[in-house]
Amino acid sequence: MKDFKSYTENQPNDNGNNQNPNSGNGNAATYNNTVELAKVLTKAMAGKNEGQILHTIISEAERGKREGTLTNADLDNFYNALAPFVDGFKRRKLKEVIVRLKSI
């Protein structure tokens, strides 16, 4: 892997399609939204501790669930994306948060 772009261009998604945003398969909008979200989150979380970040994530997720803009599938995707990067205790805590958010 030379850079992030080359990594994403070579990774198949769940239905076997290429995730390259320029491939014309409809994933460009999703890719761009994800990149923009990552930029916003990175800026918003700069200088905050773990507790503040967790509180912000939970608050935003609760708001999204109540407004109908965040689905249980989105929560599952978030968990699946983040779980490999945290240790066992944090993974269990993350799972508890996801279960709680799904019940909203």
Secondary structure as GFF3:
##gff-version 3
##sequence-region A 1 104
A	DSSP	alpha_helix	4	9	.	.	.	ID=ss1
A	DSSP	alpha_helix	28	45	.	.	.	ID=ss2
A	DSSP	alpha_helix	50	67	.	.	.	ID=ss3
A	DSSP	alpha_helix	72	82	.	.	.	ID=ss4
A	DSSP	three_ten_helix	83	85	.	.	.	ID=ss5
A	DSSP	alpha_helix	88	102	.	.	.	ID=ss6
###
